[in-house]
Amino acid sequence: MIKYLVEVVPLNIIKLFLALFTTLAIAVNIITIEKINTINDGFSERKNEATWFVFQLVKEYSQFVTEIRITPIETKSLWLHFDLTWSRFDIILNSRESSNFIQDANYYYFFSDQFERFQALENSIKLFESGKIKKEALEHRVILNFDEVINFVNSNFKLQSPLVKKNSHELKRLLLIQKMTTMVLVSLFVIIIIVFWVESLIRKSIFRRDPLTRLMNRSALTHDLKPQFSQTYYSILSIRVLNLDEINQKYGIDYGDILIKSAAEKTYALMDKHFNLYRYSGATLIALGAHNQSLQNEQTLKVMRDSLSEPICLGDLELIMDISLIHEQKVHRSMLLERLTLLSRRKAASTRA
């Protein structure tokens, strides 16, 4: 499965896409964190400033109400607190620090309406000074307006005000994005590790494989001998194509490659599963197995020799392999490397029990 995927999509392409996706995930994560910080900082700063101005309004308004309730009313002090409350309304509605927050939270129309009502109190105060209305009527109008402001502030300048809810929803959305991108980053990191692991296996497999026959090569045999030495005795089968150099010189190396590839395919098809098959040198194949696992009998060797001796038809040309087939059984592990070296050099065909 892995081999098929690697053949369809090369590892370099996979690495490129992983790098792009990882970069994208990191960028989204960083941007999300920046947005969260911006929302938190901007909202907190604007809310704190606007809240301070609103509380200053409530403070001055309450002082104005107090002056209304005093008997007798000090008109000079009353006008002073009237002007101060007027200025607080003006700051809330027109200053840059608070007006942005008030507008974002949809509070502007309320404060604008209350400011107009408060301005209308100026005529009522003048009428009171001229004696045309009583103190109770003036006090009733002032307290009515003041109570509306107090109720509005108590209802909206809490943790769950509409603007706070809006920003909380936005923060939850951004935190979800951040969580998802973090999970994607972790997944990509795991995939990258797997890709490099698969690449390592593929490189190791390529290093151990002969590119022509796809059999394991001499390096693989040398490496495999270490765990193989756990056995005391071994069976060795050497298949050597004696006329490979002749074919290469007469027809070209491409025909020699066909010869070796055909020998490898035929031998692999007839080889017992307990034996490992290697291309030991240019013209030599070596099959190695534990002596107690399987023994190649004479009949099997005859079938193999007959199969290898069959002509290879290439159009009008027929190639025939001159094969040296040597089988040695019960080779002691201390002699294994020496026997492999000798078998790879031997040219005469023989069978030894």
C-alpha positions as CSV (number, residue, x, y, z in Angstrom):
1,M,0.0,0.0,0.0
2,I,2.7,2.4,1.0
3,K,4.8,1.5,-2.0
4,Y,1.8,2.1,-4.3
5,L,1.1,5.5,-2.8
6,V,4.8,6.5,-3.1
7,E,4.7,5.4,-6.7
8,V,1.6,7.4,-7.4
9,V,2.6,10.5,-5.4
10,P,6.3,11.0,-5.0
11,L,7.6,11.8,-1.5
12,N,9.0,15.2,-2.7
13,I,5.4,16.3,-3.7
14,I,4.1,15.0,-0.4
15,K,6.8,17.0,1.5
16,L,5.9,20.1,-0.5
17,F,2.2,19.9,0.3
18,L,3.0,19.2,4.0
19,A,5.2,22.2,4.1
20,L,2.5,24.4,2.5
21,F,-0.2,23.1,4.8
22,T,2.0,23.5,7.9
23,T,2.9,27.1,6.9
24,L,-0.8,27.9,6.3
25,A,-1.8,26.4,9.7
26,I,0.9,28.3,11.5
27,A,-0.1,31.5,9.7
28,V,-3.8,31.0,10.6
29,N,-2.8,30.2,14.2
30,I,-0.7,33.4,14.5
31,I,-3.3,35.6,12.9
32,T,-6.0,34.2,15.2
33,I,-3.9,34.8,18.3
34,E,-3.3,38.4,17.1
35,K,-7.0,38.9,16.5
36,I,-7.8,37.6,20.0
37,N,-5.3,39.9,21.6
38,T,-6.5,42.9,19.5
39,I,-10.2,42.2,20.5
40,N,-9.3,41.8,24.1
41,D,-7.1,44.9,24.3
42,G,-9.3,47.1,22.2
43,F,-12.5,46.1,23.8
44,S,-11.1,46.3,27.4
45,E,-9.6,49.8,26.7
46,R,-12.7,51.2,25.1
47,K,-15.0,49.7,27.6
48,N,-13.0,50.9,30.6
49,E,-12.9,54.5,29.2
50,A,-16.6,54.5,28.3
51,T,-17.6,53.0,31.6
52,W,-15.6,55.6,33.5
53,F,-17.4,58.4,31.6
54,V,-20.8,56.9,32.2
55,F,-20.1,56.6,35.9
56,Q,-18.9,60.2,35.9
57,L,-22.3,61.1,34.4
58,V,-24.1,59.1,37.0
59,K,-22.1,60.8,39.7
60,E,-22.8,64.3,38.5
61,Y,-26.4,63.5,37.7
62,S,-26.9,62.2,41.3
63,Q,-25.4,65.4,42.6
64,F,-27.8,67.4,40.5
65,V,-30.7,65.3,41.9
66,T,-29.4,65.9,45.4
67,E,-29.5,69.6,44.8
68,I,-33.1,69.3,43.6
69,R,-34.1,67.6,46.9
70,I,-32.5,70.2,49.1
71,T,-34.9,72.6,50.8
72,P,-34.5,75.4,50.0
73,I,-32.9,74.8,46.7
74,E,-29.6,76.7,46.1
75,T,-30.1,77.8,42.5
76,K,-26.4,78.8,42.1
77,S,-25.3,75.3,43.1
78,L,-28.2,73.7,41.1
79,W,-27.0,75.5,37.9
80,L,-23.4,74.4,38.6
81,H,-24.4,70.7,38.8
82,F,-26.7,71.1,35.8
83,D,-23.8,72.4,33.7
84,L,-21.5,69.6,35.0
85,T,-24.0,66.9,34.1
86,W,-24.5,68.6,30.7
87,S,-20.8,68.3,30.1
88,R,-20.7,64.6,31.0
89,F,-23.5,63.9,28.5
90,D,-21.5,65.9,25.9
91,I,-18.3,63.9,26.6
92,I,-20.1,60.5,26.3
93,L,-21.7,61.4,23.0
94,N,-18.9,63.3,21.3
95,S,-15.5,62.3,22.7
96,R,-13.6,59.7,20.6
97,E,-12.8,57.5,23.6
98,S,-16.4,56.8,24.6
99,S,-18.4,57.5,21.4
100,N,-17.0,54.5,19.5
101,F,-17.9,52.1,22.3
102,I,-21.4,53.7,22.8
103,Q,-22.1,53.4,19.0
104,D,-20.7,49.8,18.8
105,A,-22.9,48.8,21.7
106,N,-26.0,50.6,20.2
107,Y,-26.2,52.8,23.3
108,Y,-25.9,56.1,21.3
109,Y,-29.6,56.6,20.8
110,F,-30.5,56.1,24.4
111,F,-27.9,58.6,25.7
112,S,-28.8,61.1,22.9
113,D,-32.5,60.9,23.9
114,Q,-31.7,61.3,27.6
115,F,-29.5,64.3,26.8
116,E,-32.4,66.0,24.9
117,R,-34.6,65.3,27.9
118,F,-31.9,66.7,30.2
119,Q,-31.6,69.8,28.1
120,A,-35.4,70.3,28.4
121,L,-34.9,70.5,32.2
122,E,-33.3,74.0,31.6
123,N,-36.7,75.5,30.9
124,S,-38.2,73.7,33.9
125,I,-35.5,75.2,36.2
126,K,-36.2,78.7,34.8
127,L,-39.9,78.2,35.4
128,F,-39.2,77.1,38.9
129,E,-37.0,80.2,39.5
130,S,-39.8,82.4,38.2
131,G,-42.3,80.6,40.5
132,K,-44.4,79.2,37.7
133,I,-44.0,75.6,38.8
134,K,-43.5,74.0,42.2
135,K,-40.4,72.3,43.5
136,E,-42.2,68.9,43.6
137,A,-43.0,69.1,39.8
138,L,-39.4,69.9,39.0
139,E,-38.1,67.2,41.3
140,H,-40.5,64.6,39.8
141,R,-39.3,65.3,36.2
142,V,-35.6,65.2,37.2
143,I,-35.9,62.0,39.2
144,L,-37.9,60.3,36.4
145,N,-35.2,61.0,33.9
146,F,-32.4,60.0,36.4
147,D,-34.1,56.7,37.2
148,E,-34.2,55.8,33.5
149,V,-30.5,56.5,33.2
150,I,-29.7,54.4,36.4
151,N,-31.8,51.5,35.2
152,F,-30.2,51.5,31.8
153,V,-26.7,51.6,33.3
154,N,-27.5,48.8,35.7
155,S,-28.9,46.6,32.9
156,N,-26.2,47.2,30.2
157,F,-22.9,48.0,31.9
158,K,-22.5,44.5,33.3
159,L,-20.5,41.5,32.1
160,Q,-23.3,40.3,29.9
161,S,-24.0,43.6,28.0
162,P,-24.7,43.1,24.3
163,L,-21.3,44.3,23.2
164,V,-19.6,41.9,25.7
165,K,-21.8,39.0,24.4
166,K,-20.8,40.0,20.8
167,N,-17.1,40.0,21.6
168,S,-17.4,36.9,23.7
169,H,-19.0,35.1,20.8
170,E,-16.2,36.3,18.5
171,L,-13.5,35.2,20.9
172,K,-15.1,31.8,21.2
173,R,-15.1,31.5,17.4
174,L,-11.4,32.5,17.2
175,L,-10.5,30.2,20.1
176,L,-12.2,27.3,18.2
177,I,-10.2,28.2,15.1
178,Q,-7.0,28.3,17.1
179,K,-7.8,24.9,18.7
180,M,-8.5,23.4,15.2
181,T,-5.3,24.8,13.7
182,T,-3.4,23.6,16.7
183,M,-4.8,20.1,16.1
184,V,-4.0,20.4,12.4
185,L,-0.4,21.3,13.3
186,V,-0.1,18.3,15.6
187,S,-1.6,16.1,12.9
188,L,0.8,17.5,10.3
189,F,3.7,17.0,12.7
190,V,2.7,13.4,13.1
191,I,2.3,13.0,9.3
192,I,5.7,14.6,8.7
193,I,7.3,12.1,11.2
194,I,5.5,9.2,9.3
195,V,6.6,10.6,5.9
196,F,10.2,10.8,7.0
197,W,9.9,7.3,8.6
198,V,8.4,5.9,5.3
199,E,11.2,7.7,3.4
200,S,13.8,6.1,5.6
201,L,12.2,2.6,5.0
202,I,12.1,3.3,1.3
203,R,15.8,4.4,1.2
204,K,16.7,1.4,3.3
205,S,14.8,-0.8,0.9
206,I,16.4,0.8,-2.2
207,F,19.8,0.4,-0.6
208,R,19.1,-3.3,0.0
209,R,17.5,-4.0,-3.4
210,D,19.2,-4.7,-6.8
211,P,17.6,-2.2,-9.2
212,L,17.5,-4.6,-12.1
213,T,16.2,-7.8,-10.6
214,R,14.5,-6.3,-7.5
215,L,16.2,-9.0,-5.4
216,M,18.1,-8.2,-2.3
217,N,21.7,-7.3,-3.0
218,R,25.1,-8.2,-1.5
219,S,24.8,-5.5,1.1
220,A,21.5,-7.0,2.3
221,L,23.1,-10.4,2.4
222,T,26.0,-9.1,4.5
223,H,23.5,-7.4,6.8
224,D,21.2,-10.4,7.1
225,L,24.0,-12.8,8.0
226,K,24.2,-11.2,11.5
227,P,20.8,-12.5,12.7
228,Q,21.2,-15.6,10.5
229,F,24.3,-16.7,12.6
230,S,21.9,-17.8,15.3
231,Q,21.6,-21.0,13.4
232,T,24.4,-23.6,13.4
233,Y,24.0,-25.1,9.9
234,Y,22.8,-23.5,6.6
235,S,21.8,-24.5,3.1
236,I,23.3,-22.5,0.2
237,L,22.3,-22.5,-3.4
238,S,24.4,-20.7,-6.0
239,I,23.0,-19.8,-9.5
240,R,25.7,-18.4,-11.8
241,V,25.1,-17.3,-15.4
242,L,28.4,-18.3,-17.0
243,N,27.8,-16.8,-20.4
244,L,26.8,-13.3,-19.2
245,D,30.0,-11.6,-20.3
246,E,29.7,-13.3,-23.7
247,I,26.1,-12.1,-24.2
248,N,27.1,-8.5,-23.1
249,Q,30.0,-8.4,-25.6
250,K,28.1,-10.0,-28.5
251,Y,24.6,-8.3,-28.2
252,G,25.1,-5.5,-25.7
253,I,24.5,-5.1,-21.9
254,D,20.7,-4.7,-22.4
255,Y,20.5,-8.3,-23.5
256,G,22.7,-9.3,-20.6
257,D,20.3,-7.5,-18.3
258,I,17.4,-9.5,-19.8
259,L,19.3,-12.7,-19.1
260,I,20.0,-11.9,-15.4
261,K,16.4,-10.6,-14.9
262,S,15.0,-13.8,-16.4
263,A,17.2,-16.0,-14.2
264,A,16.1,-14.1,-11.1
265,E,12.4,-14.3,-11.9
266,K,12.5,-18.1,-12.7
267,T,14.6,-18.8,-9.6
268,Y,12.4,-16.7,-7.3
269,A,9.3,-18.5,-8.6
270,L,10.7,-22.0,-7.9
271,M,12.5,-21.0,-4.6
272,D,11.2,-22.4,-1.3
273,K,9.7,-19.6,0.9
274,H,12.2,-20.3,3.7
275,F,15.1,-19.3,1.5
276,N,16.1,-15.7,0.9
277,L,17.3,-14.9,-2.6
278,Y,20.1,-12.4,-3.3
279,R,22.0,-11.0,-6.3
280,Y,25.4,-11.6,-4.9
281,S,27.4,-10.3,-7.9
282,G,26.8,-9.3,-11.5
283,A,26.3,-12.9,-12.7
284,T,25.6,-14.8,-9.4
285,L,22.4,-15.3,-7.4
286,I,22.7,-16.8,-3.9
287,A,19.8,-18.5,-2.0
288,L,20.4,-18.9,1.7
289,G,18.3,-20.6,4.3
290,A,18.6,-22.5,7.6
291,H,19.5,-26.1,7.1
292,N,16.6,-27.4,9.3
293,Q,13.9,-25.3,7.6
294,S,14.0,-26.7,4.1
295,L,16.2,-28.9,1.9
296,Q,16.3,-28.5,-1.9
297,N,16.0,-32.1,-3.2
298,E,17.3,-33.4,-6.5
299,Q,14.0,-33.1,-8.2
300,T,13.6,-29.5,-7.3
301,L,17.1,-28.7,-8.5
302,K,16.4,-30.5,-11.8
303,V,13.2,-28.5,-12.3
304,M,15.1,-25.3,-11.6
305,R,18.0,-26.2,-14.0
306,D,15.5,-27.2,-16.7
307,S,13.6,-23.9,-16.3
308,L,16.8,-21.8,-16.4
309,S,18.0,-23.7,-19.5
310,E,14.9,-22.8,-21.5
311,P,15.6,-20.4,-24.4
312,I,14.6,-16.7,-24.0
313,C,12.8,-15.6,-27.2
314,L,13.4,-12.0,-28.2
315,G,11.8,-11.7,-31.6
316,D,14.1,-13.6,-34.1
317,L,16.7,-13.9,-31.4
318,E,16.9,-16.7,-28.8
319,L,19.2,-16.4,-25.8
320,I,20.2,-19.5,-23.8
321,M,21.7,-19.3,-20.3
322,D,24.7,-21.3,-19.5
323,I,24.0,-22.0,-15.8
324,S,26.2,-23.2,-12.9
325,L,23.9,-24.5,-10.2
326,I,25.6,-25.5,-7.0
327,H,23.8,-26.6,-3.9
328,E,25.6,-27.1,-0.5
329,Q,23.9,-28.3,2.6
330,K,24.9,-28.4,6.2
331,V,27.4,-25.5,6.0
332,H,28.6,-24.6,9.4
333,R,28.2,-20.9,10.3
334,S,32.0,-20.5,10.8
335,M,32.5,-21.4,7.1
336,L,29.5,-19.5,5.7
337,L,31.3,-16.4,4.5
338,E,34.1,-18.4,3.0
339,R,31.7,-20.7,1.2
340,L,29.7,-17.8,-0.2
341,T,32.9,-16.2,-1.6
342,L,34.0,-19.4,-3.2
343,L,30.6,-20.2,-4.7
344,S,30.4,-16.7,-6.3
345,R,33.7,-17.4,-8.1
346,R,33.1,-21.0,-9.2
347,K,32.3,-21.5,-12.8
348,A,31.8,-25.2,-13.1
349,A,28.3,-26.6,-12.7
350,S,28.0,-29.2,-10.0
351,T,25.7,-30.3,-7.2
352,R,27.0,-31.2,-3.8
353,A,25.1,-32.9,-1.0
